[in-house]
Amino acid sequence: MNLSYWVGNQGYEVIRYDTAHGYVHLHSFWISPEIQRWRSYEDRPLTEAFRAAYQDVKENWERYIELFKREVFHDGDKDKN
């Protein structure tokens, strides 16, 4: 599951939940492309883990976008051009 931010024709990955390492985990791309294990769901059944991940994105997508813009674009104003 991805949350992306688009500026014109350029898309940026903001966060991604995936199972590439055998369990659901989070990548926050304004921090690092590496796994943030503090948000891993490795002890949960896959369905439950993705349900929790979906709820996280649903509740926090605006905050994730703002954090991404602040870190990547430094002032968060690139999309205003």
Secondary structure, DSSP 4 states (H G I P E B T S, - for coil): -EEEEEETTEEEEEEEEE-TTSS-EEEETTT-SSEEGGG--TTS-HHHHHHHHHHHHHHHHHHHHHHHHHHHSSSS-GGG-
